Amino acid sequence: MGRLYVHALTDKRVRAWHARGCRIESVAVGTIYAVCERRSAAPVLSEEELRHQHSIVIKIAGHVPSVLPARFGSLVDEQELSTIVRQRASAIDEAMALVRGKVQMTVRVRVERAAAKAPVARPTSGTQYLEAKRREVSPLLPPGIEAGLKRVAGHVVRERRQVTPAGSVAVYHLVHRQDADAYRSALDGIDGATVSGPWPPFAFVPELWS
């Protein structure tokens, strides 16, 4: 029967379908479902395979209230899957609750690497230390971009920022599905940034597969 190549975890069963000749099905582990296919080996990393998996996750997300996309290459046997889900049940339940009924919007900003990781003065207090650490994981953007992002603050449930190796900053926003159009309209024409989405909440999934 092969091992399970997991595309996503969900809170509801998804009706099985076939993609590129493979059956995509839901395997229950307690109250969680792993939407997966049975295969002997994980796919070789390529743009084509990434796009294929992306399309599967998007389809899954359209049929369930909560979806946690799996990282590429998540191949496990049924016992391993059961162990992962049961050992990390608290993190999974918390993430499922966070993303329920929500989608990810992504704002990408091209900035100079120096601006994304601007040096800060040596902290002289606990407050300054915490602010320095916050900037490491949540880089500041040009004032015009920050002003634009404030326009959508009322729609944002959770935010993550990430400096990419290419020197851009990705701002991931978790918003309610019904707010996605209003979010895009509020950022329409924002100078120096590109907005995409709605997507499944890729940036808001806890690490489960290490």
Backbone as a printed PyTorch tensor [residue, N CA C, xyz], in Angstrom:
tensor([[[  0.8160,  -1.2130,   0.0000],
         [  0.0000,   0.0000,   0.0000],
         [  0.8580,   1.2750,   0.0000]],

        [[  2.1230,   1.1870,   0.4130],
         [  2.9840,   2.3560,   0.4400],
         [  2.8300,   3.1570,   1.7140]],

        [[  3.7090,   4.1480,   1.8750],
         [  3.6430,   5.0410,   3.0210],
         [  2.7090,   6.1970,   2.6950]],

        [[  2.5370,   7.0930,   3.6510],
         [  1.6060,   8.2020,   3.4830],
         [  2.3800,   9.4810,   3.1870]],

        [[  2.0990,  10.0700,   2.0460],
         [  2.6840,  11.3640,   1.7120],
         [  1.6370,  12.4130,   2.0700]],

        [[  1.9000,  13.1680,   3.1350],
         [  0.8990,  14.0600,   3.7080],
         [  0.9610,  15.4390,   3.0470]],

        [[ -0.1930,  15.8940,   2.5840],
         [ -0.3040,  17.2310,   2.0030],
         [ -0.7800,  18.2540,   3.0320]],

        [[ -1.6290,  17.8200,   3.9640],
         [ -2.1660,  18.7600,   4.9490],
         [ -2.8680,  17.9980,   6.0600]],

        [[ -2.9770,  18.6580,   7.1970],
         [ -3.8390,  18.1950,   8.2750],
         [ -5.0880,  19.0670,   8.2890]],

        [[ -6.2430,  18.4630,   8.5420],
         [ -7.5010,  19.1970,   8.5470],
         [ -8.3390,  18.7970,   9.7580]],

        [[ -9.3860,  19.5960,   9.9910],
         [-10.2990,  19.2940,  11.0900],
         [-11.5500,  18.5550,  10.6140]],

        [[-11.6720,  18.3680,   9.3110],
         [-12.8180,  17.6500,   8.7310],
         [-12.3050,  16.7100,   7.6380]],

        [[-13.0360,  15.6340,   7.4260],
         [-12.6860,  14.7020,   6.3570],
         [-12.9500,  15.3400,   4.9960]],

        [[-12.0460,  15.1390,   4.0690],
         [-12.2020,  15.6170,   2.6980],
         [-12.5330,  14.4240,   1.8080]],

        [[-13.5120,  14.5740,   0.9610],
         [-13.8730,  13.4910,   0.0440],
         [-12.6870,  13.1690,  -0.8690]],

        [[-12.4310,  11.8930,  -1.0550],
         [-11.2770,  11.4590,  -1.8550],
         [-11.4310,  11.8700,  -3.3150]],

        [[-10.2810,  12.1340,  -3.9700],
         [-10.2720,  12.4010,  -5.4070],
         [ -8.9320,  11.9520,  -5.9590]],

        [[ -8.7900,  11.9850,  -7.2700],
         [ -7.5460,  11.5730,  -7.9120],
         [ -6.8600,  12.7790,  -8.5490]],

        [[ -5.5410,  12.8470,  -8.3830],
         [ -4.7280,  13.8920,  -8.9940],
         [ -3.5070,  13.2410,  -9.6190]],

        [[ -3.3240,  13.4270, -10.9170],
         [ -2.2130,  12.8110, -11.6640],
         [ -2.1590,  11.3030, -11.4180]],

        [[ -3.3260,  10.6890, -11.3570],
         [ -3.4030,   9.2420, -11.2070],
         [ -3.2600,   8.7290,  -9.7910]],

        [[ -3.0710,   9.6260,  -8.8120],
         [ -2.9250,   9.2150,  -7.4100],
         [ -4.1950,   9.5570,  -6.6400]],

        [[ -4.5830,   8.6780,  -5.7520],
         [ -5.7690,   8.8980,  -4.9240],
         [ -5.3910,   9.7570,  -3.7130]],

        [[ -6.0460,  10.8880,  -3.5700],
         [ -5.8620,  11.7680,  -2.4210],
         [ -6.9960,  11.4610,  -1.4470]],

        [[ -6.6490,  11.0440,  -0.2290],
         [ -7.6550,  10.5930,   0.7210],
         [ -7.3750,  11.1400,   2.1140]],

        [[ -8.3770,  11.0600,   2.9780],
         [ -8.2440,  11.4920,   4.3630],
         [ -8.0480,  10.2800,   5.2650]],

        [[ -7.0120,  10.3390,   6.0880],
         [ -6.7320,   9.2880,   7.0650],
         [ -6.9410,   9.8870,   8.4490]],

        [[ -7.8390,   9.3010,   9.2260],
         [ -8.1780,   9.8440,  10.5400],
         [ -7.1590,   9.4210,  11.5850]],

        [[ -6.7670,  10.3860,  12.4110],
         [ -5.9670,  10.1190,  13.6120],
         [ -6.6870,  10.8510,  14.7410]],

        [[ -7.5250,  10.1580,  15.4590],
         [ -8.3780,  10.8080,  16.4380],
         [ -9.3430,  11.7420,  15.7320]],

        [[ -9.3450,  13.0000,  16.1400],
         [-10.2460,  13.9840,  15.5320],
         [ -9.5650,  14.7840,  14.4220]],

        [[ -8.3110,  14.4450,  14.1150],
         [ -7.5540,  15.1200,  13.0620],
         [ -7.4930,  14.2200,  11.8340]],

        [[ -7.4880,  14.8320,  10.6550],
         [ -7.3960,  14.0750,   9.4050],
         [ -6.1350,  14.5000,   8.6500]],

        [[ -5.4050,  13.5070,   8.1810],
         [ -4.2550,  13.7620,   7.3130],
         [ -4.7150,  13.5110,   5.8770]],

        [[ -4.6910,  14.5400,   5.0630],
         [ -5.0550,  14.3910,   3.6530],
         [ -3.7770,  14.0260,   2.9160]],

        [[ -3.7590,  12.8330,   2.3390],
         [ -2.4970,  12.2890,   1.8510],
         [ -2.7170,  11.3590,   0.6620]],

        [[ -1.6090,  10.9010,   0.1110],
         [ -1.6250,   9.8600,  -0.9100],
         [ -0.6400,   8.7780,  -0.5000]],

        [[ -0.8570,   7.5800,  -0.9770],
         [  0.0100,   6.4600,  -0.6230],
         [  1.0610,   6.2930,  -1.7180]],

        [[  2.3300,   6.3330,  -1.3160],
         [  3.4140,   6.1940,  -2.2720],
         [  4.6350,   5.6630,  -1.5470]],

        [[  5.5640,   5.1320,  -2.2980],
         [  6.7430,   4.5050,  -1.6970],
         [  7.8600,   5.4940,  -1.4050]],

        [[  7.8610,   6.6420,  -2.0920],
         [  8.9220,   7.6300,  -1.8990],
         [  8.3550,   9.0270,  -2.0860]],

        [[  8.9840,   9.9910,  -1.4270],
         [  8.5730,  11.3780,  -1.5990],
         [  8.9730,  11.8650,  -2.9870]],

        [[  8.2620,  12.8330,  -3.5460],
         [  8.6380,  13.3640,  -4.8550],
         [  9.9690,  14.0970,  -4.7910]],

        [[ 10.6440,  14.1380,  -5.9190],
         [ 11.8890,  14.8960,  -6.0220],
         [ 11.5450,  16.3870,  -6.0750]],

        [[ 12.2670,  17.1640,  -5.2930],
         [ 11.9910,  18.5950,  -5.2230],
         [ 12.2020,  19.2480,  -6.5870]],

        [[ 11.1570,  19.9090,  -7.0690],
         [ 11.2210,  20.6390,  -8.3380],
         [ 10.0920,  21.6580,  -8.3410]],

        [[ 10.1890,  22.6370,  -9.2220],
         [  9.1290,  23.6370,  -9.3140],
         [  7.8060,  22.9870,  -9.6820]],

        [[  7.8500,  22.0110, -10.5950],
         [  6.6230,  21.3250, -11.0030],
         [  5.9580,  20.6300,  -9.8150]],

        [[  6.7690,  19.9260,  -9.0030],
         [  6.1980,  19.2130,  -7.8590],
         [  5.6960,  20.1790,  -6.7950]],

        [[  6.4020,  21.2820,  -6.5920],
         [  5.9370,  22.2790,  -5.6330],
         [  4.5970,  22.8690,  -6.0670]],

        [[  4.4730,  23.1570,  -7.3500],
         [  3.2170,  23.7100,  -7.8650],
         [  2.0880,  22.6870,  -7.7430]],

        [[  2.4100,  21.4150,  -7.9900],
         [  1.4010,  20.3660,  -7.8830],
         [  0.9000,  20.2550,  -6.4390]],

        [[  1.8380,  20.2170,  -5.4870],
         [  1.4240,  20.1170,  -4.0920],
         [  0.6460,  21.3600,  -3.6640]],

        [[  1.0830,  22.5110,  -4.1350],
         [  0.3880,  23.7610,  -3.8320],
         [ -1.0630,  23.6970,  -4.3060]],

        [[ -1.2780,  23.1780,  -5.5030],
         [ -2.6340,  23.1030,  -6.0440],
         [ -3.5020,  22.1500,  -5.2260]],

        [[ -2.9170,  21.0770,  -4.7340],
         [ -3.6650,  20.1320,  -3.9040],
         [ -4.0700,  20.7970,  -2.5870]],

        [[ -3.1340,  21.5070,  -1.9640],
         [ -3.4340,  22.1640,  -0.6880],
         [ -4.5170,  23.2250,  -0.8700]],

        [[ -4.4740,  23.9640,  -1.9650],
         [ -5.5040,  24.9690,  -2.2320],
         [ -6.8720,  24.2970,  -2.3590]],

        [[ -6.9320,  23.1600,  -3.0350],
         [ -8.2040,  22.4490,  -3.1680],
         [ -8.6970,  21.9750,  -1.8070]],

        [[ -7.7970,  21.4300,  -1.0070],
         [ -8.1780,  20.9830,   0.3450],
         [ -8.7410,  22.1580,   1.1450]],

        [[ -8.0490,  23.2920,   1.0920],
         [ -8.4530,  24.4560,   1.8880],
         [ -9.8380,  24.9550,   1.5230]],

        [[-10.2610,  24.7110,   0.2900],
         [-11.5820,  25.1520,  -0.1370],
         [-12.7180,  24.3090,   0.3950]],

        [[-12.3930,  23.2090,   1.0970],
         [-13.4450,  22.2890,   1.5470],
         [-13.4870,  22.0920,   3.0510]],

        [[-12.6200,  22.7600,   3.8090],
         [-12.5820,  22.5450,   5.2550],
         [-12.4600,  23.8810,   5.9900]],

        [[-12.9410,  23.9490,   7.2360],
         [-12.7900,  25.1850,   8.0140],
         [-11.3430,  25.4740,   8.3900]],

        [[-10.5680,  24.4160,   8.7320],
         [ -9.1790,  24.5880,   9.1520],
         [ -8.2670,  23.6630,   8.3710]],

        [[ -7.1450,  24.2060,   7.9080],
         [ -6.1610,  23.3990,   7.1940],
         [ -4.7700,  23.8250,   7.6250]],

        [[ -3.9160,  22.8340,   7.8870],
         [ -2.5080,  23.0840,   8.1980],
         [ -1.6720,  22.4110,   7.1140]],

        [[ -1.2060,  23.1510,   6.1150],
         [ -0.4150,  22.5450,   5.0430],
         [  0.8490,  21.8820,   5.5950]],

        [[  1.1540,  20.7030,   5.0640],
         [  2.3900,  20.0100,   5.4550],
         [  3.5430,  20.5380,   4.6070]],

        [[  4.7450,  20.4660,   5.1410],
         [  5.8960,  20.8910,   4.3670],
         [  6.1720,  19.8580,   3.2740]],

        [[  6.8300,  20.2920,   2.2290],
         [  7.1520,  19.4110,   1.1170],
         [  8.0370,  18.2670,   1.6190]],

        [[  7.6990,  17.0380,   1.2020],
         [  8.5000,  15.8800,   1.5700],
         [  8.0330,  15.1470,   2.8040]],

        [[  6.8280,  15.4380,   3.2910],
         [  6.3280,  14.8200,   4.5300],
         [  5.8080,  13.4070,   4.2600]],

        [[  6.7430,  12.4590,   4.2190],
         [  6.4200,  11.0540,   3.9590],
         [  6.5880,  10.2670,   5.2610]],

        [[  5.5320,   9.6050,   5.7170],
         [  5.5570,   8.8670,   6.9760],
         [  4.7680,   7.5730,   6.8140]],

        [[  5.0050,   6.6190,   7.7200],
         [  4.1040,   5.4750,   7.7500],
         [  2.9750,   5.7970,   8.7290]],

        [[  1.9670,   4.9350,   8.7920],
         [  0.7830,   5.2560,   9.5890],
         [  1.1090,   5.3710,  11.0700]],

        [[  2.0350,   4.5590,  11.5560],
         [  2.4020,   4.6410,  12.9610],
         [  3.1150,   5.9570,  13.2590]],

        [[  4.0040,   6.3780,  12.3510],
         [  4.6920,   7.6500,  12.5320],
         [  3.7020,   8.8080,  12.5320]],

        [[  2.7350,   8.7560,  11.6210],
         [  1.7190,   9.7920,  11.5630],
         [  0.9490,   9.8660,  12.8750]],

        [[  0.5390,   8.7090,  13.3820],
         [ -0.1980,   8.6730,  14.6390],
         [  0.6330,   9.2510,  15.7800]],

        [[  1.9160,   8.9130,  15.8160],
         [  2.7970,   9.4160,  16.8740],
         [  2.9430,  10.9280,  16.7960]],

        [[  3.1630,  11.4480,  15.5860],
         [  3.3120,  12.8880,  15.4090],
         [  2.0700,  13.6290,  15.8720]],

        [[  0.9030,  13.1620,  15.4390],
         [ -0.3420,  13.8580,  15.7620],
         [ -0.6380,  13.7900,  17.2550]],

        [[ -0.4120,  12.6360,  17.8490],
         [ -0.7350,  12.4840,  19.2720],
         [  0.2700,  13.2320,  20.1570]],

        [[  1.5590,  13.1930,  19.8210],
         [  2.5590,  13.8740,  20.6440],
         [  2.4430,  15.3880,  20.5400]],

        [[  1.9580,  15.8790,  19.4140],
         [  1.8940,  17.3250,  19.1870],
         [  0.4510,  17.8080,  19.1000]],

        [[ -0.4340,  17.0680,  19.7860],
         [ -1.8640,  17.3670,  19.7280],
         [ -2.1710,  18.7830,  20.1880]],

        [[ -1.5030,  19.2440,  21.2420],
         [ -1.7830,  20.5770,  21.7700],
         [ -1.4460,  21.6570,  20.7430]],

        [[ -0.2690,  21.5500,  20.1070],
         [  0.1370,  22.5330,  19.0960],
         [ -0.7870,  22.4800,  17.8820]],

        [[ -1.1790,  21.2710,  17.4950],
         [ -2.0760,  21.1290,  16.3430],
         [ -3.4360,  21.7330,  16.6440]],

        [[ -3.9900,  21.4330,  17.8180],
         [ -5.3040,  21.9710,  18.1780],
         [ -5.2690,  23.4930,  18.2480]],

        [[ -4.1910,  24.0370,  18.8130],
         [ -4.0630,  25.4920,  18.9060],
         [ -3.9850,  26.1290,  17.5210]],

        [[ -3.2100,  25.5140,  16.6320],
         [ -3.0810,  26.0470,  15.2760],
         [ -4.3880,  25.9170,  14.5000]],

        [[ -5.0820,  24.7960,  14.6630],
         [ -6.3730,  24.6120,  13.9980],
         [ -7.3530,  25.6970,  14.4230]],

        [[ -7.3720,  25.9940,  15.7110],
         [ -8.2710,  27.0370,  16.2110],
         [ -7.8850,  28.4060,  15.6460]],

        [[ -6.5750,  28.6700,  15.5630],
         [ -6.1100,  29.9560,  15.0550],
         [ -6.5180,  30.1750,  13.6060]],

        [[ -6.3520,  29.1640,  12.7520],
         [ -6.5730,  29.3490,  11.3070],
         [ -8.0080,  29.0750,  10.8770]],

        [[ -8.8590,  28.6180,  11.7890],
         [-10.2270,  28.2410,  11.3970],
         [-10.9660,  29.4210,  10.7710]],

        [[-11.4390,  29.2170,   9.5440],
         [-12.1870,  30.2460,   8.8460],
         [-11.3440,  31.4000,   8.3470]],

        [[-10.0240,  31.1970,   8.2990],
         [ -9.1370,  32.3010,   7.9220],
         [ -8.2410,  31.9100,   6.7480]],

        [[ -7.6610,  32.9140,   6.1200],
         [ -6.7670,  32.7230,   4.9870],
         [ -5.5270,  33.5800,   5.1890]],

        [[ -4.5120,  33.2870,   4.4000],
         [ -3.2650,  34.0600,   4.4680],
         [ -3.1870,  35.0430,   3.3090]],

        [[ -2.8730,  36.2810,   3.6280],
         [ -2.5360,  37.2870,   2.6300],
         [ -1.0470,  37.5780,   2.7770]],

        [[ -0.3680,  37.7680,   1.6520],
         [  1.0760,  37.9590,   1.6810],
         [  1.4520,  39.2690,   0.9880]],

        [[  2.2330,  40.0720,   1.6880],
         [  2.7590,  41.3170,   1.1270],
         [  4.2640,  41.1520,   1.0010]],

        [[  4.7930,  41.2960,  -0.2000],
         [  6.2390,  41.1690,  -0.4200],
         [  6.8170,  42.5320,  -0.7700]],

        [[  7.8790,  42.8750,  -0.0650],
         [  8.5040,  44.1890,  -0.2270],
         [  9.9700,  43.9810,  -0.5530]],

        [[ 10.4230,  44.5830,  -1.6290],
         [ 11.8300,  44.5250,  -2.0000],
         [ 12.5570,  45.6560,  -1.2960]],

        [[ 13.4720,  45.3280,  -0.4130],
         [ 14.2170,  46.3480,   0.3210],
         [ 15.6890,  46.0000,   0.2770]],

        [[ 16.5010,  46.9860,   0.5500],
         [ 17.9270,  46.7330,   0.6570],
         [ 18.1870,  45.8650,   1.8770]],

        [[ 19.1090,  44.9280,   1.7410],
         [ 19.4110,  44.0330,   2.8600],
         [ 19.7750,  44.8420,   4.1180]],

        [[ 20.4910,  45.9550,   3.9250],
         [ 20.8760,  46.7630,   5.0790],
         [ 19.6670,  47.3480,   5.7790]],

        [[ 18.6170,  47.6870,   4.9960],
         [ 17.4140,  48.2420,   5.6040],
         [ 16.6350,  47.1750,   6.3310]],

        [[ 16.6200,  45.9590,   5.7620],
         [ 15.8590,  44.8840,   6.3840],
         [ 16.4640,  44.4720,   7.7050]],

        [[ 17.7980,  44.5640,   7.8120],
         [ 18.4730,  44.1880,   9.0510],
         [ 19.3770,  45.3260,   9.5060]],

        [[ 18.7670,  46.4820,   9.6710],
         [ 19.5380,  47.6630,  10.0420],
         [ 20.1620,  47.4690,  11.4070]],

        [[ 21.4570,  47.8700,  11.5680],
         [ 22.1070,  47.7150,  12.8650],
         [ 21.4610,  48.6210,  13.9050]],

        [[ 21.4140,  48.1520,  15.1320],
         [ 20.8520,  48.9500,  16.2090],
         [ 21.9190,  49.1030,  17.2830]],

        [[ 21.7620,  50.1480,  18.0770],
         [ 22.7320,  50.4030,  19.1370],
         [ 22.6990,  49.2750,  20.1620]],

        [[ 23.8300,  49.0670,  20.7940],
         [ 23.9100,  48.0430,  21.8300],
         [ 22.8760,  48.3620,  22.9140]],

        [[ 21.9800,  47.4220,  23.2370],
         [ 20.9350,  47.7140,  24.2290],
         [ 21.5220,  47.9760,  25.6030]],

        [[ 20.9420,  48.9600,  26.2770],
         [ 21.4020,  49.3050,  27.6290],
         [ 20.3420,  49.0290,  28.6800]],

        [[ 19.1950,  48.4670,  28.2410],
         [ 18.1350,  48.1240,  29.1840],
         [ 17.3980,  46.9030,  28.6730]],

        [[ 16.5930,  46.2980,  29.5340],
         [ 15.7990,  45.1480,  29.1280],
         [ 14.8260,  45.4950,  28.0210]],

        [[ 14.2340,  46.6790,  28.1030],
         [ 13.2780,  47.1130,  27.0720],
         [ 13.9670,  47.2340,  25.7140]],

        [[ 15.1550,  47.8470,  25.6970],
         [ 15.8870,  47.9860,  24.4400],
         [ 16.3020,  46.6320,  23.8910]],

        [[ 16.6610,  45.7180,  24.7740],
         [ 17.0340,  44.3620,  24.3300],
         [ 15.8530,  43.6790,  23.6610]],

        [[ 14.6810,  43.7530,  24.2960],
         [ 13.4920,  43.1150,  23.7200],
         [ 13.1120,  43.7620,  22.3930]],

        [[ 13.2670,  45.0840,  22.2940],
         [ 12.9570,  45.7620,  21.0350],
         [ 13.9210,  45.3240,  19.9440]],

        [[ 15.2050,  45.1430,  20.2870],
         [ 16.1830,  44.6860,  19.3020],
         [ 15.8400,  43.2860,  18.8130]],

        [[ 15.4390,  42.4070,  19.7320],
         [ 15.0630,  41.0460,  19.3340],
         [ 13.8010,  41.0730,  18.4770]],

        [[ 12.8520,  41.9590,  18.8010],
         [ 11.6290,  42.0530,  17.9970],
         [ 11.9540,  42.4450,  16.5670]],

        [[ 12.9070,  43.3840,  16.4050],
         [ 13.2540,  43.8310,  15.0590],
         [ 13.9640,  42.7390,  14.2710]],

        [[ 14.6610,  41.8540,  14.9760],
         [ 15.3300,  40.7470,  14.2830],
         [ 14.3130,  39.8420,  13.5990]],

        [[ 13.2050,  39.5750,  14.2790],
         [ 12.2100,  38.6470,  13.7390],
         [ 11.0660,  39.3720,  13.0480]],

        [[ 10.9420,  40.6790,  13.2330],
         [  9.8680,  41.4500,  12.6210],
         [ 10.4540,  42.7370,  12.0570]],

        [[ 11.1570,  42.6430,  10.9280],
         [ 11.8850,  43.8000,  10.3960],
         [ 10.9610,  44.9540,  10.0290]],

        [[ 11.4580,  46.1640,  10.3050],
         [ 10.7210,  47.3540,   9.9040],
         [ 10.8460,  47.5640,   8.3980]],

        [[  9.8320,  48.1910,   7.8260],
         [  9.7840,  48.4600,   6.3920],
         [  9.7970,  49.9560,   6.1570]],

        [[  9.9820,  50.3920,   4.9080],
         [  9.9440,  51.8260,   4.6280],
         [  8.6540,  52.4540,   5.1590]],

        [[  8.7070,  53.7290,   5.5960],
         [  7.5350,  54.3670,   6.2170],
         [  6.2600,  54.2810,   5.3790]],

        [[  6.3870,  54.4210,   4.0480],
         [  5.2020,  54.3510,   3.2060],
         [  4.5300,  52.9910,   3.2570]],

        [[  5.3530,  51.9280,   3.3170],
         [  4.8040,  50.5760,   3.4120],
         [  4.1610,  50.3670,   4.7830]],

        [[  4.8500,  50.7970,   5.8380],
         [  4.2900,  50.6460,   7.1790],
         [  2.9520,  51.3810,   7.2910]],

        [[  2.8600,  52.5620,   6.6810],
         [  1.6070,  53.3170,   6.7070],
         [  0.5040,  52.5630,   5.9790]],

        [[  0.8730,  51.9380,   4.8470],
         [ -0.1170,  51.1470,   4.1170],
         [ -0.5980,  49.9630,   4.9240]],

        [[  0.3240,  49.2960,   5.6210],
         [ -0.0590,  48.1350,   6.4130],
         [ -0.9720,  48.5100,   7.5700]],

        [[ -0.8320,  49.7290,   8.0710],
         [ -1.7170,  50.1670,   9.1500],
         [ -3.1690,  50.2380,   8.6780]],

        [[ -3.3720,  50.4190,   7.3700],
         [ -4.7360,  50.5050,   6.8530],
         [ -5.4770,  49.1740,   6.9590]],

        [[ -4.7190,  48.0890,   7.0230],
         [ -5.3760,  46.7760,   7.0910],
         [ -5.2940,  46.1650,   8.4830]],

        [[ -4.7700,  46.9160,   9.4410],
         [ -4.5640,  46.3620,  10.7810],
         [ -5.8510,  45.8070,  11.3770]],

        [[ -6.9760,  46.4380,  11.0830],
         [ -8.2490,  45.9760,  11.6280],
         [ -8.6860,  44.6280,  11.1010]],

        [[ -8.1300,  44.2070,   9.9630],
         [ -8.4770,  42.9020,   9.3910],
         [ -7.5450,  41.7910,   9.8640]],

        [[ -6.3970,  42.1640,  10.4260],
         [ -5.3260,  41.1920,  10.6810],
         [ -5.5030,  40.5250,  12.0430]],

        [[ -5.5700,  39.1840,  12.0260],
         [ -5.6540,  38.4000,  13.2550],
         [ -4.2550,  38.0960,  13.7990]],

        [[ -3.3290,  37.8080,  12.9060],
         [ -1.9620,  37.4790,  13.2960],
         [ -1.0230,  37.9040,  12.1690]],

        [[  0.1670,  38.3710,  12.5220],
         [  1.1560,  38.7910,  11.5300],
         [  2.4840,  38.0850,  11.7610]],

        [[  3.1500,  37.7390,  10.6580],
         [  4.5240,  37.2470,  10.7000],
         [  5.3090,  37.9720,   9.6210]],

        [[  6.5600,  38.3100,   9.9270],
         [  7.4410,  38.9220,   8.9330],
         [  8.6870,  38.0770,   8.8010]],

        [[  9.1960,  38.0230,   7.5830],
         [ 10.3690,  37.1950,   7.3320],
         [ 11.2550,  37.8680,   6.2980]],

        [[ 12.5340,  37.9830,   6.6170],
         [ 13.5110,  38.4560,   5.6380],
         [ 13.9540,  37.2590,   4.8140]],

        [[ 13.8330,  37.3560,   3.5000],
         [ 14.1670,  36.2410,   2.6290],
         [ 15.6330,  36.3240,   2.2060]],

        [[ 16.2170,  35.2010,   1.7890],
         [ 17.6130,  35.2180,   1.3130],
         [ 17.8250,  36.1530,   0.1320]],

        [[ 16.7620,  36.4090,  -0.6340],
         [ 16.8890,  37.2850,  -1.7980],
         [ 16.9140,  38.7610,  -1.4200]],

        [[ 16.7020,  39.0550,  -0.1450],
         [ 16.7760,  40.4380,   0.2910],
         [ 15.4490,  41.1510,   0.3690]],

        [[ 14.3390,  40.4290,   0.1900],
         [ 13.0220,  41.0370,   0.3340],
         [ 12.4620,  40.7050,   1.7100]],

        [[ 11.3770,  41.3580,   2.0650],
         [ 10.6620,  41.0590,   3.3020],
         [  9.2700,  40.5740,   2.9350]],

        [[  8.8970,  39.4440,   3.4970],
         [  7.5480,  38.9190,   3.3200],
         [  6.7610,  39.1760,   4.5960]],

        [[  5.6110,  39.8110,   4.4400],
         [  4.7130,  40.0530,   5.5660],
         [  3.5030,  39.1500,   5.3700]],

        [[  3.3120,  38.2330,   6.3030],
         [  2.2040,  37.2840,   6.2240],
         [  1.1160,  37.7200,   7.1920]],

        [[ -0.0830,  37.8740,   6.6760],
         [ -1.2220,  38.2720,   7.4930],
         [ -2.2840,  37.1810,   7.4700]],

        [[ -2.7660,  36.8260,   8.6340],
         [ -3.8800,  35.8960,   8.7560],
         [ -5.1490,  36.7290,   8.9200]],

        [[ -6.0950,  36.5470,   7.9940],
         [ -7.3300,  37.3360,   8.0200],
         [ -8.5260,  36.4070,   7.8480]],

        [[ -9.6860,  36.8600,   8.2910],
         [-10.9080,  36.0900,   8.0750],
         [-11.2110,  36.0250,   6.5690]],

        [[-11.7140,  34.8750,   6.1390],
         [-11.9850,  34.6950,   4.7020],
         [-12.8250,  35.8240,   4.1360]],

        [[-13.8560,  36.2290,   4.8850],
         [-14.7700,  37.2450,   4.3610],
         [-14.1330,  38.6280,   4.2820]],

        [[-12.9540,  38.7930,   4.8980],
         [-12.2770,  40.0970,   4.8660],
         [-11.2230,  40.2000,   3.7720]],

        [[-11.0050,  39.1170,   3.0220],
         [ -9.9000,  39.1020,   2.0590],
         [-10.0590,  40.1820,   0.9850]],

        [[-11.2640,  40.3610,   0.4510],
         [-11.4630,  41.3700,  -0.5960],
         [-11.2530,  42.7770,  -0.0580]],

        [[-11.7550,  43.0410,   1.1470],
         [-11.5840,  44.3660,   1.7460],
         [-10.1120,  44.6240,   2.0390]],

        [[ -9.4040,  43.5980,   2.4540],
         [ -7.9640,  43.7110,   2.7170],
         [ -7.2320,  44.1130,   1.4410]],

        [[ -7.5080,  43.4280,   0.3480],
         [ -6.8320,  43.7350,  -0.9200],
         [ -7.1710,  45.1490,  -1.3800]],

        [[ -8.4360,  45.5420,  -1.2270],
         [ -8.8420,  46.8770,  -1.6570],
         [ -8.1170,  47.9560,  -0.8610]],

        [[ -7.9230,  47.7030,   0.4270],
         [ -7.2530,  48.6840,   1.2830],
         [ -5.7940,  48.8720,   0.8940]],

        [[ -5.1830,  47.8230,   0.3100],
         [ -3.7780,  47.9090,  -0.0890],
         [ -3.6100,  48.1370,  -1.5910]],

        [[ -4.7100,  48.3830,  -2.2780],
         [ -4.6450,  48.5710,  -3.7270],
         [ -3.7230,  49.7460,  -4.0690]],

        [[ -2.7310,  49.4580,  -4.9050],
         [ -1.8230,  50.5080,  -5.3500],
         [ -0.7310,  50.8660,  -4.3650]],

        [[ -0.5370,  50.0660,  -3.3390],
         [  0.5320,  50.3700,  -2.3750],
         [  1.8730,  50.3450,  -3.1030]],

        [[  2.6200,  51.4280,  -2.9840],
         [  3.8500,  51.5910,  -3.7440],
         [  4.9820,  50.7980,  -3.1100]],

        [[  5.6830,  50.0150,  -3.9490],
         [  6.8460,  49.2770,  -3.4780],
         [  6.5470,  47.9110,  -2.9100]],

        [[  5.3030,  47.4320,  -3.0500],
         [  4.9430,  46.1290,  -2.4980],
         [  3.9970,  45.4040,  -3.4490]],

        [[  4.0280,  44.0840,  -3.3800],
         [  3.0710,  43.2750,  -4.1180],
         [  2.2430,  42.4800,  -3.1160]],

        [[  0.9540,  42.3920,  -3.3910],
         [  0.0210,  41.7090,  -2.5020],
         [ -0.5260,  40.4820,  -3.2140]],

        [[ -0.5150,  39.3380,  -2.5380],
         [ -1.0900,  38.1220,  -3.1160],
         [ -1.9380,  37.4130,  -2.0760]],

        [[ -2.8070,  36.5540,  -2.5690],
         [ -3.7150,  35.8220,  -1.7020],
         [ -5.1490,  36.0540,  -2.1580]],

        [[ -6.0970,  35.3860,  -1.5400],
         [ -5.9430,  34.5710,  -0.3270],
         [ -5.3110,  33.2010,  -0.6060]],

        [[ -4.4940,  32.7470,   0.3540],
         [ -3.8350,  31.4580,   0.3050],
         [ -4.1960,  30.6470,   1.5560]],

        [[ -3.9560,  29.3440,   1.5200],
         [ -3.9840,  28.5800,   2.7720],
         [ -2.9360,  29.1560,   3.7320]],

        [[ -3.0770,  28.9360,   5.0320],
         [ -2.2000,  29.6000,   6.0110],
         [ -0.8300,  28.9400,   6.1540]],

        [[ -0.0470,  28.9350,   5.0810],
         [  1.2680,  28.2800,   5.0780],
         [  2.1830,  28.8030,   6.1840]],

        [[  2.1420,  30.1050,   6.4400],
         [  3.0870,  30.7190,   7.3710],
         [  2.6790,  30.5680,   8.8330]],

        [[  1.5540,  29.9330,   9.0870],
         [  1.0330,  29.8520,  10.4510],
         [  0.8800,  28.4120,  10.9300]],

        [[  1.7240,  27.5430,  10.3780],
         [  1.7020,  26.1250,  10.7450],
         [  2.8610,  25.8400,  11.6900]],

        [[  2.6110,  25.2010,  12.8280],
         [  3.7290,  24.8430,  13.7220],
         [  4.6010,  23.7800,  13.0840]],

        [[  5.8650,  23.6920,  13.4980],
         [  6.7650,  22.6530,  12.9840],
         [  6.3200,  21.3130,  13.5450]],

        [[  5.9360,  20.4100,  12.6620],
         [  5.4050,  19.1110,  13.0850],
         [  6.2120,  17.9290,  12.5690]],

        [[  7.0080,  18.1540,  11.5210],
         [  7.5430,  17.0040,  10.7690],
         [  9.0280,  16.7920,  10.9640]],

        [[  9.6740,  17.4970,  11.9030],
         [ 11.0960,  17.3050,  12.0980],
         [ 11.3610,  15.9670,  12.7840]]])
